[in-house]
């Protein structure tokens, strides 16, 4: 099968995984939000800060090298697997020992037991990292999709059942543990790879397959640093809100941020998951890599721009219908955060390009700059409340965006303005659409929130489609071609 066919088939199954998993997760999330208090979600958000910190050493780092590397040996796979598992066990012990201190820091005694229970996730993630990277490298996204979907369904049933029975925040803990545990079992059933030998010091030291004979340790350090900064960038706001403002405001903020995250997963992660192995295969063909990158970013922006702006317009009605009146303070936070989706829908692919082209340090420096600006912005904003923190997040994103895109344009040998010009049509169409929706919504005050969502969404789709067709007919053709390829790859082969 050609690389193009593999990428299209991988995109299809990645879409099944992402959309199916997120649709199911959202349904469970809506139910849990009506059964649990904002304080429960705030407690879980604080607990996940510590677990997310440990995950950066397991989900990325060494295992990501498996996707980028041109050739693999059994010794190399075994080494990465045992290193990840050893790190996970050490981190689990560290988490068990420090849980009480973290709970005291936030003055939340309940956090001790919650953090200790969630530490069990760490060895699960370590056991999953190499088999999943191995399947991604082979474009076996069907198996990964099944893992996510089965885990999500069973974890969701357990979480909702516990919430209905009055277990409070522990229903969120149970959901997470069951989802990861079931997913681990399914993944090992699907993956043909098994560890066949011990740790090899020589394999950890030398990695002949990487560009210019880089050492594995030298490759992994920038990746770990990049993921550490990503953790800080995504969790500093949670930490400051939880520490200075409390669990209830953090609960509102986490709901809005969760919706933003779901949109990113649905609109961007589907393509991004396939992007790294695809770009890596094309690292010796710069022109083909550039075309693939252009295609991925332009098509993603054409879909993501109108949806993020539409969510910003409809945020109050969406929060009311999906979560209920108790979550209304999250609506204005969502309106602000949705504006970050415009630059994020483009920026998500840059890390895949940096890694595929052997430039992990570029990602590290950019993530470091982002962290510095985030820390300054959040520290200034947090006394003014969660809406100000959300605004600081968006402002920082637009300050860093041109720097990241300049680095990408330099790597793919394309002038920055020429690269950014491809987004003019979808951005202009989406902005005009959002303005028209705001105007129309002002006349629909007497209708129910559900009806307003339906009417405004349909109108927005029509307006955006007409505008995009008039501004960029070629982009319409690109979208039609992609849909045709996905449908063709989904059909079973004829005998």
KAQUI-V259557 format. One record per pair of residues at least 24 apart in sequence whose ideal C-beta (glycine too) atoms are under 8 Angstrom apart, sorted by the first residue. I is the first residue (numbers start at 0). J is the second residue. D is the distance in whole Angstrom. If there is no record, write none. Layout:
i={I I}
j={J J}
d={D D}
//
This chain:
i={2 2 2 4 5 6 6 6 7 7 7 7 8 8 8 9 9 9 9 9 9 10 10 10 10 11 11 11 11 12 12 12 12 13 13 13 13 13 13 13 13 14 14 15 15 15 15 16 16 16 16 16 16 16 17 17 17 17 17 18 18 19 19 19 19 20 20 20 20 20 21 21 21 23 23 23 23 24 24 24 25 26 27 27 27 27 27 27 28 29 29 30 30 31 31 31 31 31 31 32 32 32 32 32 33 33 34 34 34 34 35 35 35 35 35 36 36 36 37 37 37 37 37 37 37 38 38 38 39 39 39 39 40 40 40 40 40 41 41 41 41 41 41 41 41 42 42 42 42 42 42 43 43 43 43 43 44 44 44 44 44 44 45 45 45 45 45 45 45 45 46 46 46 46 46 47 48 48 48 48 49 49 49 49 49 49 50 50 50 50 50 50 51 51 51 52 52 53 53 53 53 53 53 54 54 54 55 55 55 55 55 56 56 56 56 56 57 57 57 57 57 57 57 57 58 58 58 59 59 59 59 60 60 60 60 61 61 61 62 62 62 62 63 63 63 63 64 64 64 64 64 64 65 65 65 65 66 66 66 66 66 66 67 67 67 67 67 67 68 68 68 69 70 71 71 72 73 73 74 74 74 75 75 75 76 76 76 76 77 77 77 77 77 77 77 78 78 78 78 79 79 80 80 80 81 81 81 82 82 83 83 83 84 84 84 86 87 87 87 87 87 88 88 88 90 90 91 91 91 91 94 94 104 105 105 107 109 113 113 113 116 116 117 117 117 119 120 120 120 123 123 123 124 126 126 127 127 127 127 129 130 130 130 130 130 131 131 133 133 134 134 134 135 135 135 136 138 138 139 140 140 142 142 142 143 143 145 145 146 146 146 146 147 149 149 149 150 150 150 150 150 150 150 151 153 153 153 154 154 154 209 210 210 213 218 221 221 221 221 222 222 222 224 224 224 225 225 225 225 225 228 228 228 228 228 229 231 231 231 232 232 232 232 235 235 235 235 236 236 236 236 239 239 239 239 240 240 240 243 243 244 244 244 248 248 248 249 251 251 251 251 251 252 252 252 252 252 254 254 254 254 254 255 255 255 255 255 255 256 256 258 258 258 258 259 259 259 259 259 262 262 262 262 262 262 263 263 263 263 266 266 266 266 266 266 267 267 267 267 267 268 270 270 270 270 271 271 271 274 274 274 275 275 275 278 278 278 278 278 279 279 281 282 282 282 285 285 288 288 288 288 289 289 289 292 292 292 292 293 293 294 295 296 296 296 296 297 297 297 297 297 298 298 298 298 299 299 299 299 300 300 300 300 300 300 301 301 301 301 303 303 303 304 304 304 304 304 304 304 305 305 305 305 305 305 305 305 306 307 307 307 307 307 308 308 308 308 308 308 308 309 309 309 309 309 309 310 310 311 311 311 311 312 312 312 312 312 312 313 313 313 313 313 313 315 316 316 316 316 317 319 320 320 320 328 331 332 332 332 335 335 335 335 336 336 336 338 339 339 339 341 342 342 342 343 345 345 345 346 346 346 346 349 349 349 349 352 352 352 353 353 356 358 361 361 365 365 365 365 368 368 369 369 372 372 423 424 424 424 424 425 425 425 427 427 428 428 428 428 429 431 431 432 432 432 432 433 435 435 436}
j={277 280 281 488 138 138 273 277 484 485 487 488 138 140 488 138 140 272 273 276 277 269 270 273 485 140 485 488 489 140 141 143 144 140 143 144 268 269 270 272 273 269 485 140 141 144 148 140 143 144 147 148 269 272 264 265 268 269 272 265 269 144 147 148 151 144 147 148 151 264 261 264 265 148 151 152 155 151 155 261 261 155 151 154 155 158 159 174 257 321 322 159 162 158 159 162 170 171 174 254 321 322 323 326 322 323 159 162 163 170 162 167 168 170 171 167 250 325 246 247 250 251 254 325 326 246 247 250 167 168 171 250 171 249 250 253 254 241 245 246 247 248 249 250 253 107 109 110 113 168 246 113 168 171 172 253 237 241 249 250 252 253 105 107 110 237 238 241 246 249 110 113 114 117 172 117 234 237 238 241 94 97 98 101 114 117 94 114 117 118 120 121 230 233 234 230 234 87 90 91 93 94 121 121 124 230 223 226 227 229 230 86 87 90 223 226 83 86 87 90 121 124 125 128 124 128 226 222 223 225 226 219 222 223 226 215 219 222 128 129 131 132 132 222 275 354 206 209 215 218 219 222 129 132 133 136 132 135 136 275 276 279 209 275 279 354 355 357 206 208 209 208 208 136 208 202 195 196 196 199 202 199 202 206 129 133 192 194 194 195 196 197 198 199 202 198 199 202 203 128 129 128 129 194 194 197 198 198 203 125 128 129 122 125 126 125 121 122 124 125 126 121 122 125 118 121 118 119 121 122 118 121 242 241 242 246 168 168 169 172 172 176 172 175 176 176 175 176 179 179 180 183 179 183 187 179 182 183 186 192 186 187 189 190 192 186 190 190 192 186 189 190 272 275 276 276 273 276 189 272 273 186 189 190 186 189 185 189 182 185 186 189 182 181 182 185 177 178 179 180 181 182 185 178 177 178 181 178 179 181 357 282 357 357 359 359 360 362 363 354 359 362 363 366 367 350 359 362 363 366 363 366 367 369 370 366 370 373 374 366 369 370 373 370 373 374 377 373 377 388 392 377 378 381 388 381 385 388 381 382 381 384 385 328 384 385 385 326 328 329 332 385 329 332 385 388 389 318 322 326 329 333 329 330 332 333 336 389 332 336 310 317 333 336 333 336 337 339 340 303 306 307 310 337 340 340 343 344 347 299 302 303 306 340 344 299 303 343 344 347 347 295 298 299 348 347 348 351 348 351 355 351 354 355 351 352 354 355 356 354 355 355 355 356 357 411 412 352 355 356 411 411 412 413 348 352 407 411 418 421 477 348 345 348 421 422 421 422 425 474 477 474 477 478 481 344 345 347 348 344 345 421 422 425 426 425 467 474 478 340 341 344 341 344 422 425 426 428 429 425 428 429 432 433 459 460 463 340 337 338 340 341 344 337 338 341 429 430 432 433 432 433 436 455 456 459 337 340 335 337 338 433 433 436 437 440 455 459 436 440 451 452 455 456 448 448 449 451 452 452 448 448 449 452 385 386 385 386 389 386 389 390 393 389 392 393 393 392 393 396 426 396 397 400 396 400 404 422 396 400 403 404 403 404 406 407 407 410 411 406 410 410 410 406 410 399 402 403 406 399 402 395 399 398 399 470 467 470 471 474 467 471 474 466 470 463 466 467 470 463 462 466 459 462 463 466 459 459 462 462}
d={7 5 8 7 4 7 6 5 5 6 8 5 7 8 5 4 5 8 4 7 8 7 6 5 7 8 5 5 6 4 5 7 5 5 8 7 8 5 8 5 5 5 8 8 8 5 8 6 6 3 5 7 8 8 6 6 5 4 7 6 7 7 8 5 8 8 4 6 5 8 5 5 5 7 5 6 6 6 7 7 6 7 8 8 4 6 6 7 7 5 7 5 8 6 7 5 7 7 8 7 8 5 7 7 7 6 7 4 6 8 6 7 7 7 7 8 7 8 8 5 3 6 8 7 7 5 6 6 6 4 7 7 8 8 4 5 6 7 7 3 6 7 4 4 7 6 6 7 7 5 6 7 6 5 8 8 5 7 5 7 8 4 6 7 6 7 8 5 7 7 6 5 5 6 8 8 5 6 6 8 6 8 8 6 6 8 8 8 5 8 6 8 6 7 6 6 7 8 4 8 8 6 5 8 6 8 7 4 6 7 5 5 8 7 6 8 6 7 6 8 7 5 5 6 6 6 8 6 7 8 5 5 5 5 7 7 5 8 4 6 8 4 7 6 8 7 7 7 6 6 7 8 7 4 7 6 6 6 5 5 5 6 8 7 5 6 6 8 7 5 6 5 4 8 7 7 6 6 6 5 5 8 5 7 6 7 7 7 5 6 5 7 7 7 8 6 5 4 5 8 6 8 4 5 7 7 4 7 7 4 5 7 7 5 7 7 4 5 7 3 8 8 6 8 8 5 5 7 5 6 4 7 7 6 6 7 7 7 8 6 5 7 6 7 8 6 7 7 6 5 6 5 7 6 8 8 7 5 6 7 5 6 8 4 6 6 8 6 5 8 7 6 7 8 6 6 8 7 8 7 7 7 4 7 8 8 6 7 5 4 5 7 6 6 7 5 8 4 7 8 4 3 7 6 6 7 5 3 8 7 7 8 4 8 6 4 5 7 5 8 6 8 5 8 8 7 7 4 5 5 7 4 5 7 5 6 5 7 8 7 5 5 5 8 6 6 6 8 5 5 6 5 7 5 7 7 6 6 5 7 7 7 7 8 7 5 8 7 5 4 6 6 7 6 5 7 7 8 7 6 5 8 5 8 4 4 6 7 8 6 7 8 6 8 7 5 7 7 7 8 7 7 7 8 6 7 6 8 7 7 6 4 6 8 6 6 7 7 6 5 8 5 8 6 8 5 6 6 6 4 8 4 6 6 6 6 8 3 7 8 4 7 5 6 7 7 7 8 7 7 7 4 7 7 7 6 8 6 8 7 7 6 5 5 8 8 5 7 8 7 7 8 6 6 6 5 7 8 8 6 6 8 5 5 7 4 7 6 7 6 8 4 6 7 8 5 6 8 4 8 7 4 6 8 7 8 4 8 5 7 3 6 7 7 8 7 5 7 7 4 7 7 7 8 7 5 5 8 8 4 6 7 6 5 6 7 7 8 8 8 8 6 6 7 8 4 8 5 5 7 5 5 5 7 8 6 6 6 5 6 4 5 6 5 7 7 5 6 5 5 7 5 6 4 7 8 7 7 8 6 6 8 5 7 7 5 6 6 7 8 7 6 7 6 8 7 7 5 7 6 7 7 5 6 7 8 6 4 4 6 6 7 7 7 6 5 4 5 6 6 7 6 5 5 4 7 8 8 6 8}
//
